[in-house]
Structure formats: structure tokens, C-alpha cells
């Protein structure tokens, strides 16, 4: 098993596990390798921070088990994030206005999602209003 550090065009970094270098090349060419954050299919390999010298001291079965646990934990995190998104109010293009109302306590606090222009997002940040941009891969099934 080969572990590659990968990055998409939006600079999201993640790991990919492949049977071989040829397996990575084949999957990349077929756009099967996609960013788990934004679903981008343009992926590049990056130098790995983890360098092994000599033989690994951990048996292969334990390494594979650790990899499965890590993948499961990441999948559970994404599942929980999608549930939070699903239980938020979609305010559409009125996101900036509604975020301000919540921030300034003009309306009760609640989870919202929607769209904002770059300018609106910059203005919200300038006002000290916290929000998080979400990739469409997390919200596309909700629209």
C-alpha cells in the first residue's frame, strides 16, 4: 500500500492510499481521485512529510487496521458535518443580511447556510461575524 499526500486546485490537502504508483495514475486519469472537501478531480501529488528509513517496525496488519480506523473517523466527521448542514436553515442569497441579524441579536440564534458574494463575505469578516465557507460537495444533495 502506498500513501500519497495529495492536493486539489483549491489547495485542500488530503491523503490517498493506493495499491501502487500505477494504480494512482490509472485512478487519476479516470478522475476517480477526487478531493473529499470540494469534489475537485484535478489532483496533484505532493512530497510527503513522512519519510521512512529502513523497515517499518509495525506489522502490516496493524498499519492497515490503523488506516481503516482513520478512514472511518474521517467518514464519521463528514457525516456529522453533513447532518449539521442538513439541519440548518437555507437563507439563499440573503445569507449576509441574515448573518448580520443573528450577530446583532435582531433575531434568535440559529444555524444558517446560503450564498454570499466575495464582497459580502469580506464585509462580514470586517464586522467580526464568524462564518465558514462550505464546498458544494457538502451541500449539493440539500439544494
N, C-alpha and C positions, 0 to 999 in steps of 0.2 A: 504494500500500500504506500502510495506517495502522497504527501500532504503539500499542497501549494498555497502560498499566500497570493491572493487574487485581489484585483481592484477593478471597479467599473469606471465608466467615463464620468460619473458623478462623484468619484473619489471615495466610494464606500468600500471599505476593506473587509475581506472575509477569507475563510479557508475553504479549500476544496480537497476532497480525498479521491484519489484515482488509482486504478489498478496499475497504470503505467503512464509514461510520458505520451505514448501513442494514444492511450485511452483519453487523456486530457485533450490532445489535438483533435481527435475524432469528435468528441463531445462539443468542443468549442466551435469547430467548423459547422456542426449541425445546430448551432445556437441552443444546445441543451444546457450549457453552463450559463446561469443567469444570476444576477445579483439578488440576494434574498431580501434586500431592502427596497429597491426600486424596480426590480424585474428587468434591468438593462441586460442585453445579450452581448454587448461589446465589453469583453473581459480581457484583462492582461495579467500575466504572471509577474510577481514582484519578488525580489530577493527575500528569502526567509530570514527571520531573526534567529530562529532555532537552527543551530548547526550541530550535527552530531559528529564526534570524532571517535572512531573505533566502533565496537559493537555495543548495541543497546543492552543495558542490564535488566530491563523489564521484559519479561516474556511476551511474545507476540499476542497471545490470547488476552493478557491483561491490557496491552495497549489498545487492542480492538474493543475491549469492553469499555475502557475509558472513553474512547471515541464515540461509542454508541451512547453513553451517558451524556456526553457533551452535546451531541446532536439532539438528543431527547430534551435536554434542558433548553436549548435554543428554540426548539419547536414549541415547547410549552410557553416560553416567553412571548413568541409571536402570537400564539393562540390567545394568551391573556391580553395582549395589546389589541388584537382584533376584537375581542369581546368588549373592551373599554370603548373602542371606536364605535362599535355597533350600538352601544347604549348611550351615545352622545347625540345631541340634537344637531341636525344638519341645518345650518342657517344660510347655506349657499354663499352668494356674493355679499351678503350682509355681515360677513364674519367680523371685519374690523369694527364696525359700528356696535355689534352685539358684544364683542370682547371689551370694548370701552365701557358699555353699560354695566357689565359684570364687574369690571375692575373698579369703577367708581361707585359701586353698590347701588346703582339705579334700579337694578333688577336682581332677583335672587341668584346666587352662585349655582352654576350647573356646568356640565361638560358640554362643549360645543365643538363643531367642526364646520368647515366651509372653505371658501376660497378668498384670497386676498392678493392684490397686486403687489409687486415688489415695493412700490412706493408706500402702500398701506402697511405692509409688514415693517418697513423701516420706521414709519411713524409710530407704530405700536411699540417697537423696541425703544425708540427715543422717549416714549412716555413711561417706560418701565413696565410695560404689560408683557407678561411672560406667555409664550405660546410655543408650539412646536410644529414645524413643517412635517407633513407626513407624505411619504411616497404614495403614488396612486396604486401601487401594488397592494397596499394595505386596505384601501378604501374602495377599490373598483367593484367589489361584489355588493357594496352597500348602496351604490348610486342607482 
